[in-house]
Amino acid sequence: MILHELISYDVLRVIWWLLLGVLLIGFALTDGFDMGVGVLLPFVAKTDIERRIAINTIGPVWEGNQVWFILGGGAIFAAWPPLYAVSFSGFYLAMFVILAALIVRPVAFKYRSKRDDARWRNTWDWALFAGGAVPALIFGVAVGNVLQGVPFELTDDLFSRYEGAFHAKFAGLLNPFALLAGLVSLAMLTTHGAAWLSLKAEGPVAARARVFGTWCGIATIAGYALAGLWLAVGIDGYALVGEAAVNGPSNPLYSEVLRTESWLAAYAVRPWITLAPALGFLGMVMAVLGLRAGREGTTLLWSKLGIFGAISSVGLTMFPFILPSSLDPRSSLTVWDASSSHQTLFVMLIATVIFMPIILAYTAWVYRVLWGKVTEADVTDSGSAY
């Protein structure tokens, strides 16, 4: 027996769908609070010392946290090539804006304290704000567009074509539901950032973060509920009819896809997935209560649970769809027809089994070494880089 045949092709596809979710959620749980702190920076810190306290809570860890984003992009490229090709071409300008914001952020970290000038530092502080707010918003906008279906179709040779100039117009992504999803994402990650500052900062910075985080958490809960209601009554879902190609070339055109009245029909077929949105609501509610009560460690954990539930609810609701097509439902990309070959997925799984524990162990070690609150004495010390 060939080694990669130890695990069936279908099982490998589901494993890699789960691993993709793990990478995306890992990015939101770690780099999410970095972005949230950037968003909160102009509001929770009034003096230069306070701003430096806020920045130093994330300064030592943001680079490591961003590894999850790189791993997620690499996993999409290697495990789901059609998804990478279709999504990155259709969302090209959105991806460019995200990358530009993420590029500005490290420059701001490195250059902010190079000059002892108020205007200079204020400019870089707003760059940090943009480096957090823009990706947090656009990631949510992208999810909102995916839930509505993206207007593309596949030709017989699997080249993707978009309707009109969708792929060239950034404004085309900013429809009402997508903007709502973007605002939910922004509020959720800002709440996460507030929970982080509550844990890692002292004095007025932590106190103000708890106030802003409470309101952002309430906005997250309300927006998430509204988005769910909108999905139930205003947005069509998708359903796979018959069986997709099994153990053959990944070709979405072999599948039959129909539009349905709502994505939420999935909850009647798989009632257990109700657990995901329940965790999303529970985590955010408890995070808000924790911020109001001044609890620190548990608040961050509840915030993480809320993010896990919210993101998981999207993936589980859409399963097995990854990128539905509103223009030609038959072109929709699913778990069963958008993956790399059986052998490629198996080799990637072996590499993941070897290296993922190393990444997790190193990350845990870094956070253990850097544990503790950032104080005014820490940032005024000559060894502070931020």
Salt bridges, closest charged atoms under 4 A:
ASP10 OD1 - ARG13 NH1 3.83
ASP31 OD2 - ARG105 NH2 2.97
ASP48 OD1 - ARG112 NH2 2.70
ASP48 OD2 - ARG121 NH1 2.63
GLU50 OE1 - ARG208 NH1 2.86
ASP125 OD2 - ARG51 NE 3.57
ASP125 OD1 - ARG112 NE 2.53
GLU153 OE2 - ARG161 NH2 3.18
ASP236 OD2 - ARG259 NH2 3.55
GLU296 OE2 - LYS373 NZ 3.16
